[in-house]
Amino acid sequence: MPVAKEKAHMQLVGDVSGRIAIIVEDMTILNSLYEPPSCCTTAGAYRVIVMATHGLLSADAATKIAAHDCRIDEVVVTNTVPHEVQKMQCHKIKTVDVRGTITGFLLGGIGESDKRKGNNFFVVDNNTKVHDIEEAFKRLVARDDVSIILVVQHIAEMIRPVIDQHTAPLPSVLEIPSKEHPYDASKDSVFRRAKGVFSGENFR
């Protein structure tokens, strides 16, 4: 019988003996540091890799991952959140640059022009006015066929008040770095909200 505040024992479904086990997380790898890797290695997995979309690592995450009793062989995260310090502290932490992935999406046909609804993308250059960027963002947010809006962070900074006013879960706004402008997590609206949820801090 389940007991209040007692964590259920983890059970592994499937055969990982002699295989590489890949554990997938969305934002934080906190829940994958101990029991899941141990469960996989006990079942015979010869290598354990943890992958996370953003990889919100705690201050001591690198130390825990590098510890001799940690069964994780490699942690793979994207560079939507900076991990340079943790990578220097632990060689197991690897990052994947999202810029090539996003470009591949567009080249692969994710960008669409619809005669009735218009484009589901907006191109910004040096001559684009801030007002036009704001209006394009508002149009995309109002569409019912858009679930994720990708925006280069230094462009997001130009319309930060408008982005901060968008609090609905969908479409989600994902801020990404560019070659000339590195990612700054302290400016990311979604990251600040997520940090507030995890730490209890209030972000405006």
C-alpha positions as CSV (number, residue, x, y, z in Angstrom):
1,M,0.0,0.0,0.0
2,P,1.4,3.4,-1.0
3,V,2.5,5.6,2.0
4,A,2.2,9.4,1.9
5,K,5.5,11.1,0.8
6,E,7.1,7.7,0.1
7,K,8.6,7.5,-3.4
8,A,7.5,4.5,-5.4
9,H,10.2,2.0,-6.4
10,M,11.3,2.3,-10.0
11,Q,10.7,-0.6,-12.3
12,L,12.5,-1.0,-15.7
13,V,10.3,-2.2,-18.6
14,G,12.3,-3.8,-21.4
15,D,15.7,-5.5,-21.8
16,V,18.7,-3.2,-21.7
17,S,21.3,-5.9,-21.1
18,G,24.4,-5.3,-23.2
19,R,22.9,-2.2,-24.6
20,I,23.2,1.6,-24.3
21,A,20.4,3.0,-22.1
22,I,19.3,6.6,-23.0
23,I,17.2,8.5,-20.4
24,V,15.3,11.4,-21.8
25,E,14.2,14.4,-19.8
26,D,12.6,17.7,-20.7
27,M,14.2,20.5,-18.7
28,T,16.0,19.2,-15.5
29,I,18.1,16.1,-15.1
30,L,17.6,16.2,-11.3
31,N,15.4,13.1,-11.3
32,S,17.8,11.1,-13.5
33,L,21.0,11.4,-11.4
34,Y,20.7,8.3,-9.3
35,E,17.9,5.7,-9.4
36,P,17.3,5.5,-13.2
37,P,21.0,5.1,-14.2
38,S,21.5,2.6,-11.3
39,C,18.4,0.7,-12.4
40,C,19.7,0.5,-16.0
41,T,23.2,-0.7,-15.1
42,T,21.9,-3.2,-12.6
43,A,19.8,-4.6,-15.5
44,G,23.0,-5.0,-17.6
45,A,23.2,-1.7,-19.6
46,Y,26.9,-1.1,-20.3
47,R,26.5,2.6,-20.9
48,V,23.9,5.2,-19.6
49,I,23.3,8.5,-21.4
50,V,21.0,11.2,-20.1
51,M,19.6,13.7,-22.6
52,A,17.6,16.9,-21.8
53,T,16.2,19.6,-24.0
54,H,17.4,22.5,-21.8
55,G,19.2,20.9,-19.0
56,L,18.6,23.1,-16.0
57,L,21.6,22.0,-13.9
58,S,21.8,22.8,-10.2
59,A,25.0,24.4,-8.8
60,D,26.4,21.1,-7.7
61,A,25.1,19.0,-10.6
62,A,28.6,18.8,-12.3
63,T,30.1,17.5,-9.0
64,K,27.3,14.9,-8.6
65,I,27.6,13.7,-12.2
66,A,31.4,13.5,-12.0
67,A,31.3,11.5,-8.7
68,H,32.6,7.9,-8.8
69,D,29.2,6.5,-7.6
70,C,27.2,8.2,-10.4
71,R,26.3,5.7,-13.1
72,I,25.8,8.3,-15.8
73,D,28.4,8.1,-18.6
74,E,27.3,11.1,-20.5
75,V,24.9,14.0,-20.2
76,V,23.7,15.7,-23.5
77,V,21.9,19.0,-23.4
78,T,21.3,21.8,-25.8
79,N,22.9,25.3,-25.5
80,T,19.5,27.0,-25.0
81,V,20.9,27.3,-21.4
82,P,24.6,28.1,-20.9
83,H,26.6,25.2,-19.5
84,E,30.2,26.3,-20.0
85,V,31.1,26.3,-16.3
86,Q,29.6,22.9,-15.7
87,K,31.4,21.5,-18.8
88,M,34.7,22.7,-17.4
89,Q,33.9,21.0,-14.1
90,C,32.8,17.7,-15.6
91,H,33.8,16.2,-19.0
92,K,30.7,14.0,-19.0
93,I,28.5,17.1,-19.9
94,K,28.1,17.7,-23.6
95,T,26.1,20.3,-25.5
96,V,24.3,20.4,-28.9
97,D,24.1,23.7,-30.7
98,V,20.5,24.4,-31.6
99,R,21.3,26.9,-34.4
100,G,21.9,24.2,-37.0
101,T,18.8,22.3,-35.8
102,I,16.6,25.4,-36.2
103,T,18.0,26.2,-39.6
104,G,17.4,22.7,-40.6
105,F,13.8,23.0,-39.6
106,L,13.3,26.0,-41.8
107,L,15.1,24.4,-44.8
108,G,13.1,21.2,-44.2
109,G,9.8,23.0,-44.8
110,I,8.7,23.9,-41.3
111,G,8.4,27.5,-42.6
112,E,5.1,27.8,-44.3
113,S,3.2,30.5,-46.4
114,D,-0.5,30.3,-46.2
115,K,-2.6,32.6,-48.4
116,R,-5.3,32.9,-45.8
117,K,-3.3,33.0,-42.6
118,G,0.0,34.4,-44.0
119,N,3.5,33.2,-43.1
120,N,4.3,31.3,-39.9
121,F,7.6,33.0,-39.8
122,F,8.9,36.6,-39.9
123,V,12.3,37.7,-41.2
124,V,14.1,40.5,-39.4
125,D,16.9,42.5,-40.9
126,N,18.7,45.8,-40.0
127,N,15.9,47.8,-41.6
128,T,13.0,46.1,-39.7
129,K,11.2,48.4,-37.3
130,V,10.5,47.3,-33.7
131,H,6.8,48.0,-34.2
132,D,6.7,45.5,-37.1
133,I,8.4,42.8,-35.0
134,E,5.9,43.4,-32.2
135,E,3.0,43.1,-34.6
136,A,4.4,40.0,-36.2
137,F,4.8,38.4,-32.7
138,K,1.2,39.3,-31.8
139,R,-0.1,37.7,-35.0
140,L,1.8,34.5,-34.4
141,V,0.7,34.3,-30.8
142,A,-2.9,34.7,-31.9
143,R,-2.8,31.8,-34.4
144,D,-4.3,28.5,-33.4
145,D,-2.0,26.4,-35.5
146,V,1.3,27.6,-33.9
147,S,2.5,25.9,-30.8
148,I,6.1,27.1,-30.6
149,I,7.6,30.4,-31.6
150,L,11.4,30.4,-32.1
151,V,13.0,33.8,-31.7
152,V,16.7,34.8,-31.6
153,Q,17.3,36.3,-28.2
154,H,18.7,39.6,-29.2
155,I,15.6,40.1,-31.3
156,A,13.4,39.1,-28.3
157,E,15.2,41.8,-26.3
158,M,13.9,44.4,-28.7
159,I,10.3,43.4,-27.9
160,R,10.7,42.1,-24.4
161,P,7.7,43.9,-22.9
162,V,5.4,42.3,-25.5
163,I,7.0,38.8,-24.9
164,D,6.6,39.2,-21.1
165,Q,2.9,39.9,-21.5
166,H,2.5,36.5,-23.2
167,T,1.8,34.1,-20.3
168,A,-0.3,31.5,-22.0
169,P,1.3,28.0,-22.1
170,L,0.8,27.9,-25.9
171,P,2.4,29.0,-28.1
172,S,5.6,28.5,-26.1
173,V,8.3,31.1,-26.9
174,L,11.8,29.6,-27.2
175,E,14.7,32.0,-27.3
176,I,17.8,30.8,-29.1
177,P,21.3,32.2,-29.5
178,S,22.9,33.5,-32.7
179,K,26.5,33.5,-33.8
180,E,27.0,37.1,-32.8
181,H,24.9,37.1,-29.7
182,P,25.3,34.3,-27.0
183,Y,22.4,33.1,-25.0
184,D,21.7,34.8,-21.7
185,A,19.4,32.8,-19.4
186,S,18.7,35.8,-17.1
187,K,16.9,37.5,-20.0
188,D,14.8,34.5,-21.1
189,S,11.1,34.8,-20.0
190,V,10.5,31.1,-20.0
191,F,13.7,30.3,-18.1
192,R,12.9,32.9,-15.5
193,R,9.4,31.5,-15.0
194,A,10.8,28.0,-14.8
195,K,13.4,29.1,-12.3
196,G,10.7,30.7,-10.2
197,V,8.7,27.5,-10.2
198,F,11.7,25.4,-9.1
199,S,13.2,27.9,-6.6
200,G,10.1,29.7,-5.4
201,E,11.4,33.1,-6.4
202,N,9.2,35.6,-8.0
203,F,10.1,37.0,-11.4
204,R,8.4,39.9,-13.1
